[in-house]
Amino acid sequence: MTTILMDLSSAWDVLDGVNLPDGYRVEITDGKIIMTPQGESQSDVLIEAAPQIKKQLAGHGKVLSDVMIDFPSSLYGYAPDLAIVAPGSERNKRGRFEWHSLEAVLEIVSLSTRDNDFEKKFRMYAECAIPLYVIIDPSENVCTIHSKPARTGVYAEQESIPFGEDLVLPLEGREITVKTDGFPRSEG
């Protein structure tokens, strides 16, 4: 895979040298630095899903959790809950992967991130042509796979997978299956 170098500064550049507190997720949306604590449901899903994905990738790609990704805008700096990096992707001169290296992004919804996950990230990931955007919603007990991104900021297709059913991620030339029966469920 070839590396496209960004001509503009990264949103993450504003945080160079800043000592950030442990236990908080930091992202940049519309040029604003947003810090949120990770919730227990988010943590539970990450602990369940990441090892399954890593094992199935078997060295053909990489799974990242809460790692800074450079996007083509200095107003957005996202660190997806889980990101699947395509095999052969290279880091940029900043030592980070860029948006075009991602095959899939999985975000776990919490009350504090709901608007970002369903609106701003949805739009940015589609505009960046990230092939799969999965929203995992513990309050609704469902995973929604968004596919076929358009540069207009929408995904043409979506499929809902209830917790308890297998979440199948069709990647380039292979499939990853995530068992969701261990995901935390809302009783509401």
C-alpha positions in Angstrom: 0.0 0.0 0.0 1.3 3.4 -0.8 1.5 6.2 1.7 -0.2 9.5 0.9 1.6 12.3 2.7 -0.6 15.0 4.3 0.2 18.5 3.2 -1.5 20.1 6.1 -0.8 19.9 9.8 -2.3 17.1 11.8 -5.0 18.0 14.4 -2.8 16.1 16.9 0.0 18.6 16.5 -1.7 20.9 19.1 -1.1 18.2 21.7 2.6 17.7 21.1 4.3 17.9 24.5 1.1 18.0 26.5 0.9 15.6 29.4 -2.6 14.1 29.2 -4.2 12.4 32.2 -4.5 8.6 32.2 -7.9 7.0 31.8 -9.3 9.6 29.4 -9.9 9.4 25.7 -8.8 12.5 23.8 -10.1 13.4 20.4 -10.4 16.6 18.4 -13.7 17.5 16.8 -14.3 20.7 14.9 -11.0 22.0 16.3 -12.1 21.4 19.9 -10.2 19.0 22.2 -12.6 16.6 23.9 -11.6 14.5 26.8 -14.0 11.7 28.0 -13.5 8.9 30.5 -13.9 5.4 29.1 -17.1 3.7 30.3 -17.3 0.2 31.6 -19.4 -1.0 28.6 -16.8 0.4 26.2 -14.0 -1.3 28.1 -15.9 -4.6 28.2 -16.5 -4.5 24.4 -12.9 -3.7 23.7 -11.7 -6.6 25.9 -14.0 -9.0 24.0 -13.6 -7.8 20.5 -9.9 -6.8 20.1 -8.3 -10.2 20.8 -10.8 -11.9 18.4 -9.9 -9.5 15.6 -6.1 -9.7 16.2 -6.2 -13.5 16.2 -8.1 -13.6 12.9 -5.9 -11.0 11.2 -3.0 -13.3 11.9 -0.4 -10.8 10.8 -2.4 -9.6 7.7 -3.2 -6.2 9.0 -3.2 -4.7 12.5 -5.8 -3.8 15.1 -5.4 -0.6 17.1 -7.4 0.7 20.1 -7.6 4.4 21.0 -4.6 5.2 18.8 -4.2 8.6 17.1 -5.0 8.5 13.4 -4.2 11.4 11.1 -7.2 12.5 9.1 -7.1 15.0 6.2 -8.2 17.9 8.3 -6.5 19.8 11.0 -9.9 20.2 12.8 -10.4 16.4 13.3 -8.2 14.1 15.3 -9.8 10.8 16.0 -8.5 7.8 18.0 -11.1 5.1 17.2 -12.1 2.6 19.8 -10.9 -0.1 17.4 -9.4 0.4 14.0 -8.3 -2.3 11.5 -5.3 -1.2 9.5 -4.8 -2.7 6.1 -1.9 -5.1 5.5 1.2 -3.3 4.1 0.2 0.1 5.5 3.0 2.4 6.5 3.2 5.1 9.1 3.7 8.7 8.0 6.6 11.0 9.0 4.8 11.7 12.3 4.9 7.9 13.1 1.1 7.6 12.8 -1.2 5.8 10.4 -3.5 7.9 8.2 -7.1 7.6 7.3 -6.5 5.8 4.0 -4.8 2.9 5.8 -8.0 1.9 7.6 -10.1 -1.0 6.5 -12.6 -0.6 9.3 -13.4 1.5 12.3 -15.5 0.3 15.3 -16.8 2.8 17.7 -18.5 1.9 21.0 -21.3 4.4 21.8 -21.6 5.9 25.2 -24.0 8.7 26.3 -21.1 11.3 26.2 -20.0 10.3 22.6 -23.4 9.5 21.0 -23.6 12.7 18.8 -20.0 12.3 17.6 -20.3 8.6 16.8 -23.7 8.9 14.9 -23.1 12.2 13.2 -19.6 13.7 13.0 -17.5 10.5 12.9 -20.1 8.9 10.6 -19.7 11.8 8.1 -15.9 12.1 8.4 -15.3 8.3 8.0 -17.5 8.2 4.9 -15.8 11.3 3.4 -12.5 9.6 4.0 -13.8 6.4 2.2 -13.2 4.1 5.2 -14.8 0.9 3.8 -16.6 -0.2 7.1 -17.8 1.9 10.0 -19.3 -0.2 12.8 -21.2 1.5 15.6 -21.5 -0.8 18.6 -24.3 0.4 20.9 -24.6 -1.3 24.3 -27.6 0.7 25.2 -29.5 -0.7 22.2 -27.7 -4.1 22.2 -26.9 -3.8 18.6 -24.0 -3.4 16.2 -24.6 -1.5 12.9 -22.3 -2.0 10.0 -22.1 0.9 7.6 -20.5 0.2 4.2 -20.1 1.6 0.7 -18.9 5.1 1.8 -19.5 8.2 -0.4 -17.4 11.3 -0.4 -20.6 13.2 0.4 -20.4 12.0 4.0 -22.8 9.0 3.9 -22.7 5.3 3.8 -25.0 3.7 1.2 -25.6 0.5 3.1 -26.2 -0.5 6.7 -26.9 -3.8 8.4 -27.9 -4.2 12.1 -26.6 -7.2 14.0 -28.1 -7.8 17.5 -25.8 -8.7 20.3 -25.6 -12.4 20.5 -25.2 -12.9 16.7 -21.9 -12.9 14.9 -20.6 -9.6 13.6 -19.0 -10.4 10.2 -16.6 -7.8 8.9 -16.0 -8.2 5.1 -12.4 -6.8 4.6 -10.4 -6.8 1.4 -9.9 -10.4 0.4 -10.9 -11.8 3.9 -13.5 -11.8 6.6 -13.3 -11.2 10.3 -16.0 -12.7 12.6 -16.5 -11.2 16.0 -18.6 -13.1 18.5 -20.9 -10.6 20.3 -22.4 -12.9 22.9 -20.0 -11.5 25.5 -20.8 -7.9 24.8 -22.5 -6.1 27.8 -26.3 -5.8 27.4 -28.6 -3.1 28.5 -31.6 -4.3 30.4 -33.7 -1.4 29.4 
